[in-house]
C-alpha cells in the first residue's frame, strides 16, 4: 500500500492579505519537492469532494457553519476578516469545504485499508478552526 496524497487545485484560489505567510506557494513548494525527490511513485493521489454539512456538524456548531456561509464573500467582494489572522475571499468557502472533505477522505481511505496513511495538502490549513471560534470572537468584541 501507499501513502495517500490528497489535494485539489481549488486550494490555490484561496488568498490571504499581501505578506501573510499562508500563501498558495506553500502547496506549490510541496509539489515541487515531491517531484524533485521522485516521490510520486510512492503516493496514491486523490482529489476530495466538499465536506457535507452533516460532516461539518460532527466538529462545528450549526451556528458556526451558518455564520461562515452567510459571511463568505461572493464574486467581486473584498476579503472578509474571520478573525485577526484569517480571511476569506470568494473562493475560500469552497476551498475550506474541500479541505475538510480531504480529511474525511483520508480517514475513510485509511479505515478502508486502501492506503496506509495520508498527507492532506490543503488550504486554508484549518489550524484556526474550532467548534465555534468566530462566534466566541464576536462575543468578545472582535468584528
C-alpha positions in Angstrom: 0.0 0.0 0.0 0.9 3.6 -0.3 0.7 7.0 1.3 -2.4 8.9 0.2 -1.7 12.5 -1.1 -4.9 14.4 -1.1 -5.0 17.9 -2.6 -7.1 20.0 -5.1 -6.3 22.9 -7.5 -9.1 24.9 -5.9 -6.9 25.4 -2.8 -4.7 27.7 -4.8 -7.6 30.2 -5.3 -7.9 30.9 -1.6 -6.0 34.2 -1.0 -4.9 35.9 2.2 -3.7 39.5 2.5 -0.4 40.6 1.0 2.6 39.3 3.0 0.7 36.8 5.0 2.8 33.6 5.4 -0.1 31.3 4.4 0.1 31.5 0.6 -0.6 29.3 -2.4 3.2 28.9 -2.9 3.2 26.6 0.2 1.3 23.9 -1.8 3.4 24.5 -4.9 6.6 24.1 -2.9 5.4 20.7 -1.6 4.6 19.6 -5.1 8.0 20.7 -6.3 9.8 18.8 -3.6 7.8 15.6 -4.3 8.8 15.9 -7.9 12.4 16.8 -7.2 12.9 13.8 -4.9 11.0 11.4 -7.3 8.5 10.5 -4.6 5.4 10.5 -6.8 5.6 6.7 -7.3 5.2 6.2 -3.6 1.9 8.1 -3.4 -1.7 7.4 -4.2 -3.2 10.7 -5.4 -6.8 11.8 -4.5 -9.0 14.8 -5.1 -11.5 15.4 -2.4 -15.1 16.4 -2.6 -16.6 19.1 -0.5 -17.5 18.0 3.1 -21.2 17.8 3.6 -23.0 19.9 6.3 -23.5 16.6 8.2 -19.8 16.0 8.2 -19.1 19.6 9.4 -21.6 19.3 12.2 -19.5 16.5 13.7 -16.9 19.1 14.7 -18.6 22.5 14.4 -21.8 24.0 15.8 -24.6 24.7 13.3 -24.4 28.4 14.3 -20.7 28.5 13.4 -21.3 26.9 10.0 -24.1 29.2 9.2 -22.0 32.2 10.2 -19.3 31.3 7.7 -21.8 30.5 4.9 -23.6 33.8 5.5 -20.4 35.9 5.5 -18.5 34.1 2.7 -17.7 36.8 0.1 -19.3 36.4 -3.3 -17.7 37.2 -6.6 -16.2 40.6 -6.7 -16.4 41.3 -3.0 -13.5 42.1 -0.8 -11.9 39.9 1.8 -13.9 39.1 4.9 -12.0 39.0 8.2 -13.0 35.9 10.1 -10.6 36.6 12.9 -7.4 38.8 13.2 -5.3 36.3 11.2 -7.9 34.6 9.0 -9.5 36.0 5.8 -12.0 34.7 3.3 -12.1 35.6 -0.4 -14.8 34.4 -2.9 -13.0 31.1 -3.2 -12.3 30.4 0.4 -15.5 28.7 1.4 -15.2 26.1 -1.4 -11.6 25.5 -0.6 -12.4 25.1 3.1 -15.1 22.6 2.3 -12.7 20.6 0.1 -10.0 20.8 2.9 -12.5 19.3 5.4 -13.5 16.8 2.7 -9.8 15.8 2.3 -9.5 15.0 5.9 -12.7 12.9 5.9 -11.4 11.2 2.7 -8.1 10.4 4.4 -9.7 8.7 7.3 -12.1 6.8 5.1 -9.3 5.6 2.8 -7.1 4.5 5.8 -10.0 2.8 7.6 -11.0 1.1 4.4 -7.3 -0.2 4.1 -6.9 1.4 0.7 -3.8 3.4 1.9 -1.5 3.1 5.0 -1.5 6.8 5.8 -2.2 10.2 4.2 -1.0 13.7 3.8 -3.6 16.3 3.1 -2.0 19.3 1.3 -4.9 21.7 1.9 -5.7 25.4 2.0 -6.9 27.0 4.1 -5.0 24.9 6.6 -7.7 24.9 9.3 -5.4 25.4 12.2 -7.7 28.2 13.5 -10.9 26.1 13.0 -12.6 25.4 16.3 -16.0 24.3 17.2 -17.3 27.9 17.3 -14.3 30.2 17.2 -15.8 33.0 15.2 -18.8 33.3 17.5 -16.5 33.4 20.5 -14.5 36.2 19.0 -17.6 38.2 18.1 -19.0 37.8 21.6 -15.6 39.1 22.9 -16.0 42.2 20.8 -14.0 41.4 17.6 -15.8 42.0 14.4 
